[in-house]
Structure formats: C-alpha cells, structure tokens
C-alpha cells in the first residue's frame, strides 16, 4: 500500500511516499480502509523529542474509513462499518486501529467531516473538560482559536454553556471566529502591541478568565497567565510559535492559586487515550452526530498532495482543519 512518512533533517520536516505492506489487526484491533485523514500540527511539526521523526515514521494520527477486517476480542464493530478514530500511520491507504479509539460515523456525515473530528475534538475535550474542569457560565480564553483544536474548543465550550474569548492575530480570522459563536475576539498583539491580557481583563471587568487554552506556545504563556482570574487554569496544548520556554510569574501563580498543565497525546497508552474518548462520546459526540456542532474544514487535498497540504498548514493561514482525501 501507499503510505506517507514524515522525516526530519535538522529543522526541516518533510513528507515522503513509501510502499509498505498492508498491516493486519492484532487482538483488540480493526483494520480500516482509509477514506480521509487530517493534518495535526503536533504530528507534522515534530518539534519535541516525543514527536521525533529522525529516521522517518508513518505520518497521520487520525482519520475515517471503512472497517475491512476485525481482530480477535473486538466487540461492537463489523466489516463495512464507517468509523472515525485515532491511530498511527493514517496518511496511508490502510490503518490498524485500537478498537477502544474508534467510533461509528453517522450515515449523514461525510468522510471529510468525520476525519476532522478525532484529534481536534478529543484534545479540546481534554483541555476544556478532563483537565480544564470548565463549568457552565465560566469564561474561557482560547489563544490560537483559529486552529483545528481552537475552533473545536470554541464550539465545544459554547455547547457546555461557557462564555468564550477567541484570540487570533488575523482580523479576517477574528471575524470568522465571531461568526462561529465566540462572544468576544481580540488581537493576540493587543492594543499598541502590548499583548492580549489587558484587553481580556477589560472585557471581563478586571475579573479575568477562568480557563485559558494556550494553543500558541511560549509567546502567549505570560499573557494567558496574566488574564487568569483567582483559581484560574492555563492548559498548554500547542507551540506553533516554536517558542518552547516562557517565564512564570510565581507571585501570581501563588497568590491567585493558579494551575498550569500540559496536554500531549505522545506519552499516553491506548487505555489512557480511551478515557477522554469515552467522555467525549458521552458529552460531545451526540452534538456532532445531530449536526448541532459541525466540524470546520478549511481545505481538502487529494492523497497525492499530502506534501502540499503540509506546506499549506505551515503557512498558518488556515481556520479549522485541513483534510487529506484518500482514494
């Protein structure tokens, strides 16, 4: 089968097409004929050791397709089922999937929509609910709200009854985020380039936000912390700015009883990944299945254009998800 592999040389990350054997499902696994997959920055940026691509590795960590074989010990799936899932090596014609990390796709949902869901929405669920402990009527600030996870978090937070402030550097993206339901949108640079914390505090009448979801990285860390209310939480999900270090205001951290945590799929076992999957399926997936929440897709590329799709993501022009359609 054809499979795109990600490889890193120095600071350059590229995709290369290889011919590899079709994998076979082991105990607890299903084999899926891929129909669509999505680009996730943590996978293709390969900026931290746990995402290392030295020597090459199969690219793609989620997608959607048809079940074509079922391994021993699998219940609830049969050949022909339409499924979405998280797995390794999804930029390929076939992928082996742990059945705990798969869900059936409603008949009305397109392959592209289904492929836009798994990593983006489950990561957003982890950031908002599992670790962020977001409650109804709380205020959440999303720095980097135009990303796939950012848009998913915006939509999810609104369904959960929160008040949402979206942060983006682009005026066009801020307008689109407002149309998607953000209660307020602010420039990441803030007034006169002073940062976005002061504007977030002004919007909240100096109270601050309950939860800050940082999808930008080190350059947004300090403003996210300054924007927090007493007992506020900052969840660091991404680092598209490439800035891996940031200063922590210990006086604020201590005096306001703040919490800081990181979200990464890299160290998780399939069993650990299944925990947010179950919560997501119970609390959020019904809204996607009913159409109340609709995945936002920026562009769709053909399988042969995977390298071009990555190059487009690298430009940071997108809002929502970039999808690769598998023939």
Secondary structure in CASP SS format (residue, H / E / C, confidence):
PFRMAT SS
TARGET T0000
AUTHOR 0000-0000-0000
METHOD secondary structure of the structure
MODEL  1
X C 1.00
X E 1.00
X E 1.00
X E 1.00
X E 1.00
X E 1.00
X E 1.00
X E 1.00
X E 1.00
X C 1.00
X C 1.00
X E 1.00
X E 1.00
X E 1.00
X E 1.00
X E 1.00
X E 1.00
X E 1.00
X E 1.00
X C 1.00
X C 1.00
X C 1.00
X C 1.00
X C 1.00
X C 1.00
X C 1.00
X C 1.00
X C 1.00
X E 1.00
X E 1.00
X E 1.00
X E 1.00
X E 1.00
X E 1.00
X E 1.00
X E 1.00
X E 1.00
X E 1.00
X C 1.00
X C 1.00
X H 1.00
X H 1.00
X H 1.00
X H 1.00
X H 1.00
X C 1.00
X C 1.00
X C 1.00
X H 1.00
X H 1.00
X H 1.00
X C 1.00
X C 1.00
X C 1.00
X C 1.00
X C 1.00
X E 1.00
X E 1.00
X C 1.00
X C 1.00
X C 1.00
X E 1.00
X E 1.00
X E 1.00
X E 1.00
X E 1.00
X E 1.00
X E 1.00
X E 1.00
X E 1.00
X C 1.00
X C 1.00
X C 1.00
X C 1.00
X C 1.00
X C 1.00
X C 1.00
X C 1.00
X C 1.00
X C 1.00
X C 1.00
X E 1.00
X E 1.00
X E 1.00
X E 1.00
X E 1.00
X C 1.00
X C 1.00
X C 1.00
X C 1.00
X C 1.00
X E 1.00
X C 1.00
X E 1.00
X E 1.00
X E 1.00
X E 1.00
X E 1.00
X H 1.00
X H 1.00
X H 1.00
X E 1.00
X E 1.00
X E 1.00
X C 1.00
X C 1.00
X C 1.00
X C 1.00
X C 1.00
X C 1.00
X H 1.00
X H 1.00
X H 1.00
X H 1.00
X H 1.00
X C 1.00
X C 1.00
X H 1.00
X H 1.00
X H 1.00
X H 1.00
X H 1.00
X H 1.00
X H 1.00
X H 1.00
X H 1.00
X H 1.00
X H 1.00
X H 1.00
X H 1.00
X C 1.00
X C 1.00
X C 1.00
X C 1.00
X C 1.00
X C 1.00
X C 1.00
X C 1.00
X E 1.00
X E 1.00
X E 1.00
X E 1.00
X E 1.00
X C 1.00
X C 1.00
X C 1.00
X C 1.00
X H 1.00
X H 1.00
X H 1.00
X H 1.00
X H 1.00
X H 1.00
X H 1.00
X H 1.00
X H 1.00
X H 1.00
X H 1.00
X H 1.00
X C 1.00
X C 1.00
X C 1.00
X E 1.00
X E 1.00
X E 1.00
X E 1.00
X E 1.00
X E 1.00
X C 1.00
X C 1.00
X H 1.00
X H 1.00
X H 1.00
X H 1.00
X H 1.00
X H 1.00
X H 1.00
X H 1.00
X H 1.00
X C 1.00
X C 1.00
X C 1.00
X C 1.00
X E 1.00
X E 1.00
X E 1.00
X E 1.00
X C 1.00
X C 1.00
X C 1.00
X H 1.00
X H 1.00
X H 1.00
X C 1.00
X C 1.00
X C 1.00
X H 1.00
X H 1.00
X H 1.00
X H 1.00
X H 1.00
X H 1.00
X H 1.00
X C 1.00
X C 1.00
X C 1.00
X C 1.00
X C 1.00
X E 1.00
X E 1.00
X E 1.00
X E 1.00
X E 1.00
X E 1.00
X C 1.00
X C 1.00
X C 1.00
X H 1.00
X H 1.00
X H 1.00
X H 1.00
X H 1.00
X H 1.00
X H 1.00
X H 1.00
X H 1.00
X C 1.00
X E 1.00
X E 1.00
X E 1.00
X E 1.00
X E 1.00
X E 1.00
X E 1.00
X E 1.00
X E 1.00
X C 1.00
X C 1.00
X C 1.00
X C 1.00
X C 1.00
X C 1.00
X C 1.00
X C 1.00
X C 1.00
X C 1.00
X C 1.00
X C 1.00
X C 1.00
X H 1.00
X H 1.00
X H 1.00
X H 1.00
X H 1.00
X H 1.00
X C 1.00
X C 1.00
X C 1.00
X E 1.00
X E 1.00
X E 1.00
X E 1.00
X C 1.00
X C 1.00
X C 1.00
X C 1.00
X C 1.00
X C 1.00
X C 1.00
X H 1.00
X H 1.00
X H 1.00
X H 1.00
X H 1.00
X H 1.00
X H 1.00
X H 1.00
X H 1.00
X H 1.00
X H 1.00
X H 1.00
X H 1.00
X H 1.00
X C 1.00
X H 1.00
X H 1.00
X H 1.00
X H 1.00
X H 1.00
X H 1.00
X C 1.00
X C 1.00
X C 1.00
X C 1.00
X C 1.00
X C 1.00
X E 1.00
X E 1.00
X E 1.00
X E 1.00
X E 1.00
X E 1.00
X H 1.00
X H 1.00
X H 1.00
X H 1.00
X H 1.00
X H 1.00
X H 1.00
X H 1.00
X H 1.00
X H 1.00
X H 1.00
X H 1.00
X C 1.00
X C 1.00
X C 1.00
X C 1.00
X C 1.00
X C 1.00
X E 1.00
X E 1.00
X E 1.00
X E 1.00
X E 1.00
X C 1.00
X C 1.00
END
